[in-house]
Amino acid sequence: MIEGQNVNLQCQVYGNPLPDVRWTKDGEAVNRADQRINVSFTGNTSSLTIVSVDQADQGLYRCVANNSINNVTSYPGTLTVHCECLIVLFSPDTQLITSSTGTIHIMFLSTKITAWLMSLLCIF
């Protein structure tokens, strides 16, 4: 997942009586006070949506279903958040340098390359 994107985690829950469902991150209840986080339950599917993920959202997520008969925890799902990096290269011989996540496009005016200045800017 790239920083700033939305993520939707889902688990299907079945039980009689119908279980209560909660989500955990790294063994702790997810912070539902965070306005970016929404938990919903439709039919037999519980969904955890995080809007505009950031590095702090990384971790192991689990769905926990509980009713009067049993308590079941799902296998963990790992959420990894990569920063969107912009690599900027400056050279007198460079006409155009653009970058997008995972791809760098460079066009040189000549083969003479002098005085490189490289900056790595991660947007947090």
Secondary structure as GFF3:
##gff-version 3
##sequence-region A 1 124
A	DSSP	beta_strand	7	12	.	.	.	ID=ss1
A	DSSP	beta_strand	20	25	.	.	.	ID=ss2
A	DSSP	beta_strand	28	29	.	.	.	ID=ss3
A	DSSP	beta_strand	37	42	.	.	.	ID=ss4
A	DSSP	beta_strand	45	50	.	.	.	ID=ss5
A	DSSP	three_ten_helix	55	57	.	.	.	ID=ss6
A	DSSP	beta_strand	59	66	.	.	.	ID=ss7
A	DSSP	beta_strand	71	73	.	.	.	ID=ss8
A	DSSP	beta_strand	77	79	.	.	.	ID=ss9
A	DSSP	beta_strand	84	90	.	.	.	ID=ss10
A	DSSP	beta_strand	94	100	.	.	.	ID=ss11
A	DSSP	beta_strand	103	108	.	.	.	ID=ss12
A	DSSP	beta_strand	117	123	.	.	.	ID=ss13
###
